[in-house]
Amino acid sequence: MSRFWSPAIQSLVPYTPGEQPQVEGLIKLNTNENPYPPAPAVEAVLRNFDTERLRLYPDPECLALKQALADNAGLTHDQVFVGNGSDEVLALTFMALLRQQQPILLPETTYSFYNVYIDLFDIDARHIPLTDQYRIDLEAYSGENGGIIFANPNAPTGISIDLKTISALLERNTDSVVVVDEAYVDFGAQSATQLVNHYPNLLVVQTFSKSRSLAGMRVGFAFGHPQLIEALERVKNSFNSYPLDMLAQQTAIAALQDETYFDQSIQRIIDTRTWTTTKLESLGFEVLPSHTNFVFTRHPDIAATELMQYLRDNKILVRHFTKPGIDNHLRISIGTDEEMQALISCLKSYPGI
Ligand code: PMP
């Protein structure tokens, strides 16, 4: 620690290194990556890429990608923002839109990065507990506030909220920006994208990392009113006017084109999620209803830390959170059928299951 570090910097803990061990032969079910490769069109882009073009700067506006995203969503390109993974889009959102006079509202249990940004940018926040069913209680998000952010489906619980409830929230909070982080929405939840033209205060954030299998390319995006998008562009430009490299832009466009491949790989993951849930329940686990590519689960008689260590000893990585209230749960990403079979047989061999 240095005497030059502010309290916000002192409290920062690097997140990813421990979750991304660079070791071969592990079954990696800890960071919700997609077990299947991106669409074949992505490979074609990479194979045919003219390396000579790398001496040029990429398009700073990412216009072709914004247009492709807009076409896909039935919006216009000025309603689209893109960034280096949705983590960057979210960080810029906190800086550009969620730093107001009033505290922002967010769930007490949700994606942990929101609190990192809150601390880093010194944002006043009010954390609202989940219900005892681990659901986000949107009814409680009202009164004066400086903005609202939540993940739908929520992480790490996997539970989603329907659009009617989100519309009602938007109706109640017309004076503040409502950010819906839809990193996992494609795995069975309803997207608020269709509400963007009705609510100028709505920002929907999504990513290519999960349903489009492009975590390695780091592409995230947001849909919203052009004025919200312009706020994000202004802040982004102050840091780096080239948000995405050339390959990220081109592969993302390719990943959007093959809807058949997209639908098939989503369906495979949903089917494997159903299989995994049934198997876990048959072993005595409680599993929350998931609309994501992971399940959140606990065994009533065995500590999650012990199960996590046992799986790790058998080269299977899953995620455990130390936060009170969810500290006896494991979050398990949905991998291939073979990976999930390996997980289930490993758990079966645990003494007491
Ligand atoms: N939002 C949520 C809820 C997430 O779980 C994640 C992935 N950890 C992200 C955003 C960020 O994803 P990415 O930066 O890869 O787009």
Boltz pocket constraint, residues with backbone or C-beta under 6 A from the ligand:
constraints:
  - pocket:
      binder: B
      contacts: [[A, 31], [A, 84], [A, 85], [A, 86], [A, 87], [A, 88], [A, 111], [A, 151], [A, 153], [A, 155], [A, 181], [A, 183], [A, 206], [A, 207], [A, 208], [A, 209], [A, 215], [A, 218], [A, 219], [A, 220]]
      max_distance: 6.0
